Amino acid sequence: MQSLNLRQIEVFRAVMITGSINGAAQLLLVSQPAVSRMLSHTEARIGFQLFERVKGRLYPSPEARRLFHDVESVYRNIQRVNTTLQDLVQQRHGVLRIASSPSLGHQMVPDTIAAFRRNNEHVRVSLECLRHVLLRDRLLDQQADLGISLFPIDHPNLRAIPLSEVRMLMVCPRGHELLDLPPEALPDALAAYPLIGYPAETPFFSVIKPAFERAGLEYRPSIEVDSPHHACALVKNGAGFSVVDEISFRASAAGLMGVLPILTRERLRVSLVHLRREPLAQLAQSFVEQLKDTLIASGFEHSHE
């Protein structure tokens, strides 16, 4: 059996997508006989039929369906190559690709992008809000120029630079009776109310569960969510109390929630993350400086590490 070349793969994919020789010919902008010859040659080369011909229609064999799955993966990778090529071509105009933790990407990073663009109108900026592992992988795959993370990213090929610290806040609905209690009464009182927590696979869980243990609180969520924004939405609707970062709290109609005087020492760190072996480009450095200004203007503490 011989391997397929790119043209044969292209013809096979076109027939799979359109279901006919005529449709494939129109898609590829070639003649029907050319597609028919290429398909016949391909089947002869690999030693088995890819399609069953019934009344002018082509029906893919099980082998063809399996092959098509891998062919589509190839085409997705080709699309990534073309996207990268487009970015390289547009570098003359400026391109900045940012990956951000969701908590930061809802308000803080967009505020920074808006301020950055006022002085850099020629720069095309893209923003993706990604979970912790996806953010790391996007940087490692060089699909983002920089990452802004609310949680530590430990990888030998990545460098994390602390920018600021933000508070963790225990929140409950506005006007809730818990807000009238003194701090020393809260640990016992909280046990009577539903906790909106986070699943074990989320970075928030790894921060909040130890914080509860240090404060002598039982971590037993009645509701689990994967985002502090979802937690805030539930708190505002009276579903229980939760712990969220201050940035998410501010971006989620904070006036509808109250802050309880407990876990007041807990902090999260906003970090810049980028490939260790490649220094930040000038555009990225300018954006980071703007982000620092945004954090300071919002009253967040500067990280001392």
LONUKE-706241 format. One record per residue (C-alpha): z, y, x; residue number from 1. Coordinates in Angstrom, 2 decimals, padded with zeros to 5 digits. Layout:
site z Z, y Y, x X, k NUM
...
//
This chain:
site z 000.00, y 000.00, x 000.00, k 1
site z -000.87, y 003.50, x 001.23, k 2
site z 001.17, y 006.66, x 000.71, k 3
site z -000.02, y 009.50, x -001.52, k 4
site z -001.18, y 012.86, x -000.25, k 5
site z -000.23, y 016.15, x -001.86, k 6
site z -003.50, y 016.46, x -003.81, k 7
site z -003.05, y 013.02, x -005.36, k 8
site z 000.53, y 013.90, x -006.29, k 9
site z -000.68, y 017.15, x -007.83, k 10
site z -003.28, y 015.36, x -009.97, k 11
site z -000.77, y 012.71, x -011.04, k 12
site z 001.71, y 015.39, x -012.09, k 13
site z -000.95, y 017.30, x -014.04, k 14
site z -001.94, y 014.19, x -015.99, k 15
site z 001.72, y 013.39, x -016.71, k 16
site z 002.35, y 016.90, x -018.02, k 17
site z -000.80, y 017.23, x -020.14, k 18
site z -001.34, y 013.60, x -021.18, k 19
site z -005.10, y 013.68, x -020.65, k 20
site z -007.87, y 014.03, x -018.07, k 21
site z -009.17, y 017.12, x -019.85, k 22
site z -005.75, y 018.78, x -019.91, k 23
site z -005.16, y 018.02, x -016.24, k 24
site z -008.58, y 019.44, x -015.36, k 25
site z -007.81, y 022.68, x -017.19, k 26
site z -004.39, y 022.93, x -015.54, k 27
site z -005.83, y 022.40, x -012.05, k 28
site z -009.02, y 024.44, x -012.72, k 29
site z -011.31, y 021.57, x -011.68, k 30
site z -013.81, y 019.36, x -013.49, k 31
site z -012.85, y 016.35, x -015.58, k 32
site z -014.86, y 013.94, x -013.40, k 33
site z -013.00, y 015.21, x -010.33, k 34
site z -009.63, y 014.44, x -011.94, k 35
site z -010.84, y 011.05, x -013.17, k 36
site z -012.13, y 010.10, x -009.72, k 37
site z -008.93, y 011.20, x -008.01, k 38
site z -006.75, y 009.29, x -010.48, k 39
site z -008.84, y 006.11, x -010.11, k 40
site z -008.75, y 006.44, x -006.33, k 41
site z -004.98, y 006.92, x -006.43, k 42
site z -004.40, y 003.82, x -008.54, k 43
site z -006.66, y 001.77, x -006.26, k 44
site z -004.79, y 003.03, x -003.24, k 45
site z -001.31, y 002.16, x -004.51, k 46
site z -002.36, y -001.16, x -006.05, k 47
site z -001.28, y -000.73, x -009.68, k 48
site z -002.14, y 001.28, x -012.79, k 49
site z -000.24, y 004.48, x -013.47, k 50
site z -001.65, y 004.99, x -016.97, k 51
site z -002.83, y 002.88, x -019.87, k 52
site z -005.95, y 004.29, x -021.49, k 53
site z -005.91, y 004.12, x -025.30, k 54
site z -008.48, y 005.99, x -027.43, k 55
site z -008.96, y 008.79, x -024.94, k 56
site z -005.25, y 009.26, x -024.29, k 57
site z -003.35, y 008.29, x -021.16, k 58
site z 000.05, y 006.66, x -021.57, k 59
site z 002.21, y 006.48, x -018.43, k 60
site z 003.49, y 003.12, x -017.24, k 61
site z 007.20, y 002.59, x -016.47, k 62
site z 006.29, y 002.92, x -012.79, k 63
site z 004.60, y 006.25, x -013.47, k 64
site z 007.69, y 007.57, x -015.29, k 65
site z 009.91, y 006.62, x -012.38, k 66
site z 007.51, y 008.21, x -009.91, k 67
site z 007.31, y 011.37, x -011.99, k 68
site z 011.07, y 011.91, x -011.64, k 69
site z 010.73, y 012.15, x -007.85, k 70
site z 007.55, y 014.22, x -008.09, k 71
site z 009.37, y 016.81, x -010.19, k 72
site z 012.10, y 016.98, x -007.54, k 73
site z 009.42, y 017.74, x -004.96, k 74
site z 008.01, y 020.52, x -007.12, k 75
site z 011.46, y 022.06, x -007.60, k 76
site z 011.84, y 022.17, x -003.83, k 77
site z 008.41, y 023.75, x -003.52, k 78
site z 009.52, y 026.41, x -006.00, k 79
site z 012.56, y 027.08, x -003.81, k 80
site z 010.25, y 027.50, x -000.83, k 81
site z 008.13, y 029.98, x -002.77, k 82
site z 011.24, y 031.88, x -003.89, k 83
site z 012.41, y 032.12, x -000.28, k 84
site z 008.93, y 033.24, x 000.78, k 85
site z 008.97, y 035.94, x -001.88, k 86
site z 012.35, y 037.13, x -000.62, k 87
site z 011.05, y 037.25, x 002.95, k 88
site z 007.98, y 039.23, x 001.86, k 89
site z 010.20, y 041.67, x -000.02, k 90
site z 012.58, y 042.16, x 002.89, k 91
site z 010.58, y 045.28, x 003.71, k 92
site z 011.94, y 046.68, x 000.42, k 93
site z 015.37, y 045.06, x 000.77, k 94
site z 016.85, y 042.00, x -000.90, k 95
site z 020.56, y 041.19, x -001.24, k 96
site z 021.70, y 037.89, x -002.77, k 97
site z 025.37, y 037.73, x -003.77, k 98
site z 027.42, y 034.73, x -004.91, k 99
site z 030.74, y 035.58, x -006.52, k 100
site z 033.77, y 033.88, x -008.03, k 101
site z 033.59, y 034.33, x -011.84, k 102
site z 036.80, y 036.39, x -011.95, k 103
site z 035.28, y 038.92, x -009.57, k 104
site z 031.76, y 038.66, x -010.96, k 105
site z 032.61, y 039.81, x -014.49, k 106
site z 033.56, y 043.37, x -013.55, k 107
site z 034.52, y 044.08, x -009.93, k 108
site z 031.29, y 042.97, x -008.25, k 109
site z 029.02, y 044.52, x -010.95, k 110
site z 030.90, y 047.83, x -010.51, k 111
site z 030.22, y 047.59, x -006.79, k 112
site z 026.54, y 046.74, x -007.28, k 113
site z 026.09, y 049.76, x -009.54, k 114
site z 027.68, y 052.07, x -006.97, k 115
site z 025.72, y 050.44, x -004.12, k 116
site z 022.40, y 050.82, x -005.94, k 117
site z 022.95, y 054.53, x -006.49, k 118
site z 022.45, y 054.98, x -002.74, k 119
site z 020.06, y 052.06, x -002.25, k 120
site z 017.58, y 052.22, x -005.10, k 121
site z 014.97, y 050.31, x -003.10, k 122
site z 017.17, y 047.22, x -002.75, k 123
site z 016.72, y 044.28, x -005.11, k 124
site z 020.13, y 042.73, x -005.79, k 125
site z 020.81, y 039.32, x -007.36, k 126
site z 024.24, y 038.16, x -008.49, k 127
site z 025.35, y 034.62, x -009.32, k 128
site z 028.83, y 033.85, x -010.63, k 129
site z 029.68, y 030.39, x -009.35, k 130
site z 032.59, y 027.98, x -009.29, k 131
site z 034.31, y 027.45, x -005.96, k 132
site z 032.31, y 024.45, x -004.68, k 133
site z 028.95, y 025.80, x -005.89, k 134
site z 029.62, y 029.14, x -004.20, k 135
site z 030.29, y 027.35, x -000.92, k 136
site z 027.16, y 025.21, x -001.23, k 137
site z 024.97, y 028.19, x -002.08, k 138
site z 026.02, y 029.85, x 001.18, k 139
site z 025.55, y 026.67, x 003.21, k 140
site z 022.06, y 026.20, x 001.72, k 141
site z 021.26, y 029.82, x 002.65, k 142
site z 020.53, y 030.65, x -000.97, k 143
site z 022.93, y 033.61, x -000.82, k 144
site z 023.47, y 036.29, x 001.83, k 145
site z 027.18, y 036.62, x 001.19, k 146
site z 029.91, y 035.31, x -001.05, k 147
site z 032.86, y 037.11, x -002.61, k 148
site z 035.57, y 034.54, x -003.31, k 149
site z 038.97, y 034.70, x -004.95, k 150
site z 040.05, y 031.42, x -003.36, k 151
site z 040.03, y 030.11, x 000.22, k 152
site z 036.83, y 028.45, x 001.40, k 153
site z 037.49, y 026.23, x 004.38, k 154
site z 034.32, y 025.00, x 006.09, k 155
site z 033.44, y 024.96, x 009.81, k 156
site z 030.09, y 026.64, x 009.19, k 157
site z 031.51, y 029.47, x 007.08, k 158
site z 033.60, y 032.48, x 008.00, k 159
site z 036.02, y 034.03, x 005.48, k 160
site z 037.22, y 037.60, x 006.00, k 161
site z 040.15, y 038.80, x 003.83, k 162
site z 039.40, y 042.03, x 001.98, k 163
site z 042.19, y 042.57, x -000.52, k 164
site z 045.05, y 040.96, x -002.41, k 165
site z 045.41, y 040.85, x -006.18, k 166
site z 048.42, y 039.95, x -008.29, k 167
site z 048.80, y 036.93, x -010.51, k 168
site z 050.12, y 037.91, x -013.93, k 169
site z 051.85, y 035.87, x -016.61, k 170
site z 050.51, y 037.21, x -019.88, k 171
site z 051.29, y 036.78, x -023.57, k 172
site z 050.02, y 038.46, x -026.77, k 173
site z 050.86, y 042.14, x -027.18, k 174
site z 054.10, y 042.63, x -029.05, k 175
site z 055.26, y 039.04, x -028.49, k 176
site z 059.01, y 038.40, x -028.65, k 177
site z 058.96, y 037.08, x -025.07, k 178
site z 058.38, y 040.65, x -023.89, k 179
site z 061.85, y 041.64, x -025.16, k 180
site z 063.67, y 039.07, x -023.02, k 181
site z 065.22, y 039.79, x -019.59, k 182
site z 063.58, y 038.02, x -016.61, k 183
site z 066.45, y 035.56, x -016.20, k 184
site z 066.00, y 034.30, x -019.78, k 185
site z 062.27, y 033.64, x -019.51, k 186
site z 062.26, y 030.21, x -017.77, k 187
site z 064.15, y 028.59, x -020.63, k 188
site z 062.41, y 030.57, x -023.38, k 189
site z 058.88, y 029.76, x -022.18, k 190
site z 059.38, y 026.05, x -022.83, k 191
site z 059.17, y 026.72, x -026.56, k 192
site z 055.69, y 028.26, x -026.40, k 193
site z 052.25, y 026.72, x -025.66, k 194
site z 050.93, y 027.20, x -022.12, k 195
site z 047.23, y 027.86, x -021.55, k 196
site z 046.59, y 026.26, x -018.17, k 197
site z 043.82, y 024.98, x -015.93, k 198
site z 042.49, y 021.46, x -015.19, k 199
site z 043.53, y 019.75, x -011.96, k 200
site z 040.06, y 020.10, x -010.41, k 201
site z 040.07, y 023.92, x -010.60, k 202
site z 041.33, y 026.20, x -007.82, k 203
site z 043.57, y 028.03, x -010.31, k 204
site z 045.49, y 024.79, x -010.86, k 205
site z 046.16, y 024.43, x -007.12, k 206
site z 047.68, y 027.93, x -007.10, k 207
site z 049.53, y 028.04, x -010.41, k 208
site z 051.21, y 024.62, x -010.49, k 209
site z 053.09, y 025.22, x -007.18, k 210
site z 053.99, y 028.74, x -008.39, k 211
site z 055.52, y 027.24, x -011.52, k 212
site z 057.49, y 024.75, x -009.45, k 213
site z 058.85, y 027.53, x -007.22, k 214
site z 059.97, y 029.44, x -010.31, k 215
site z 061.61, y 026.38, x -011.87, k 216
site z 059.07, y 026.19, x -014.69, k 217
site z 057.48, y 023.06, x -016.11, k 218
site z 053.69, y 023.07, x -015.85, k 219
site z 052.59, y 021.30, x -019.03, k 220
site z 049.58, y 023.00, x -020.64, k 221
site z 048.88, y 022.68, x -024.34, k 222
site z 045.37, y 024.05, x -023.76, k 223
site z 043.26, y 023.82, x -020.60, k 224
site z 040.42, y 026.17, x -019.68, k 225
site z 038.28, y 026.53, x -016.57, k 226
site z 038.35, y 030.32, x -016.42, k 227
site z 041.00, y 033.07, x -016.63, k 228
site z 038.64, y 034.98, x -018.93, k 229
site z 038.85, y 032.11, x -021.41, k 230
site z 042.62, y 032.09, x -020.93, k 231
site z 042.78, y 035.82, x -021.72, k 232
site z 040.66, y 035.35, x -024.84, k 233
site z 043.06, y 032.68, x -026.09, k 234
site z 046.14, y 034.76, x -025.27, k 235
site z 044.74, y 037.73, x -027.17, k 236
site z 044.25, y 035.44, x -030.16, k 237
site z 047.89, y 034.36, x -030.08, k 238
site z 047.24, y 030.81, x -028.82, k 239
site z 049.96, y 030.93, x -026.16, k 240
site z 050.81, y 032.39, x -022.77, k 241
site z 048.97, y 031.97, x -019.46, k 242
site z 048.72, y 033.06, x -015.83, k 243
site z 045.61, y 034.99, x -014.77, k 244
site z 044.48, y 037.15, x -011.89, k 245
site z 044.81, y 040.89, x -012.31, k 246
site z 041.06, y 041.52, x -012.07, k 247
site z 040.36, y 039.19, x -015.01, k 248
site z 043.27, y 040.75, x -016.89, k 249
site z 041.83, y 044.25, x -016.54, k 250
site z 038.35, y 043.10, x -017.55, k 251
site z 039.60, y 041.36, x -020.70, k 252
site z 040.93, y 044.10, x -022.98, k 253
site z 044.29, y 044.19, x -021.25, k 254
site z 045.73, y 046.38, x -024.02, k 255
site z 045.87, y 043.32, x -026.28, k 256
site z 048.16, y 041.47, x -023.87, k 257
site z 051.61, y 042.00, x -022.39, k 258
site z 052.76, y 041.08, x -018.87, k 259
site z 055.95, y 039.08, x -018.43, k 260
site z 058.27, y 039.90, x -015.47, k 261
site z 057.96, y 036.50, x -013.81, k 262
site z 055.88, y 035.12, x -010.90, k 263
site z 055.71, y 038.71, x -009.68, k 264
site z 055.36, y 037.75, x -006.00, k 265
site z 052.28, y 035.57, x -006.43, k 266
site z 049.06, y 036.86, x -004.89, k 267
site z 045.41, y 035.81, x -004.56, k 268
site z 043.13, y 036.99, x -001.79, k 269
site z 039.64, y 038.42, x -002.22, k 270
site z 037.53, y 037.29, x 000.75, k 271
site z 034.07, y 037.94, x 002.09, k 272
site z 032.39, y 034.65, x 003.03, k 273
site z 029.21, y 034.18, x 005.06, k 274
site z 027.58, y 031.79, x 007.52, k 275
site z 029.56, y 031.72, x 010.75, k 276
site z 026.51, y 031.46, x 013.00, k 277
site z 024.69, y 034.44, x 011.46, k 278
site z 026.04, y 038.01, x 011.46, k 279
site z 025.75, y 039.97, x 008.23, k 280
site z 022.59, y 042.00, x 007.84, k 281
site z 022.92, y 045.76, x 007.57, k 282
site z 022.36, y 045.73, x 003.80, k 283
site z 025.13, y 043.17, x 003.34, k 284
site z 027.49, y 045.18, x 005.54, k 285
site z 026.81, y 048.29, x 003.46, k 286
site z 027.55, y 046.36, x 000.28, k 287
site z 030.84, y 045.06, x 001.70, k 288
site z 031.92, y 048.59, x 002.58, k 289
site z 031.17, y 049.65, x -000.99, k 290
site z 033.18, y 046.68, x -002.28, k 291
site z 036.14, y 047.75, x -000.15, k 292
site z 035.90, y 051.24, x -001.66, k 293
site z 035.78, y 049.75, x -005.17, k 294
site z 038.86, y 047.64, x -004.51, k 295
site z 040.78, y 050.60, x -003.12, k 296
site z 039.73, y 052.83, x -006.03, k 297
site z 040.98, y 050.13, x -008.41, k 298
site z 044.37, y 050.14, x -006.72, k 299
site z 044.28, y 046.67, x -005.18, k 300
site z 046.24, y 045.95, x -002.04, k 301
site z 044.47, y 045.74, x 001.30, k 302
site z 044.84, y 042.35, x 002.95, k 303
site z 046.75, y 042.52, x 006.23, k 304
site z 045.28, y 039.31, x 007.71, k 305
//
